[in-house]
Amino acid sequence: MPDSTTDPPAEAPAPEPNQPTYPHIHVQLTGHDGNAYNIIGRVATAIRNQVGDAAAKQFTEAAFAATSYDDLLYLAMCTVDVH
């Protein structure tokens, strides 16, 4: 009998590497104010408009917990499609 803690079942799709959580949400950051609060606002608004308040709140809380500007940019790129 196979151990249930090993690999996921064959029907469970594996996440694609290097894809953001919400690849269908596109946020233009270049050419706009690069202030951290502006980035958080633009990404959170896009998430709220296409996914909902709970997802936007989750991003916002994670963004304010970021320890550096680079961490914030990385979080944004891991969450939505950033241009």
N, C-alpha and C positions, 0 to 999 in steps of 0.2 A: 504494500500500500504506500503510495507516495506521500511524502511529508508536505503538509499544507502550508508550511512556512517558507518554502523555497520559492520557486518561480511562480509568477501569476499565471492564471489559466490562459490558454492559447487565445481565447476570444477577447481578452483585455488588450486594447491597443497600447503600445508603448508610446510615451510622449516623444515628440520629435525633438532632437537636440537643437539647441540654439534658437528655439522658438519662444516668443513671449507668451505669457499666460493668456493674453487676449490679442492674438495676431490680427484680428479683424478690426481692431481699433487703431487708427492712425492719428498720431499727434505730431504736428509740426513744431519743433522747438528752435530750429535754426532760423535766424532772421528775426527772432523775438527776444524780449527781455530775458536774460539768462539768470535772473534772480531766482534763488531757490524757492521762494514762496510762489513766484509766477509759474515755475515748472510744476510744483505740486498742484496748483490750481488748475492748470491746463490739463494735466493728466487726470486728475480727479474728476473734472467736469466731463471729459470724454468718457470715462468709465461710467459715471453716473447716468449720462445720456443713453449709453448703449447696453449697460448691464444692470445698473441699479445702485441704490444708495448704500447697501451693505458692502458691496465690492469697493465703492469709492471710499467709504469710511475705512475699510481694511487697508487700502493703499495709503490713505492719508496718515493713518496711525503709524504704518511702517516707515513712511517718508519722514515723519517728524522724529522717528527713532534713529534715523541714519546718522552716523557719526561724522560724515564728511560730505562735501559737495560731490565728490566722485562716487561715494556710496549711493547718494540720491540719484545721480544719473544712471548708475548701474541698475538700481531698483526700477526706475522708469523704463529702461530698455528691456528689462526682464518681464515687465508687466504689459506694455503695449508696444506697438510698432512705432518707433520714434524716427523722425526725419529731421 
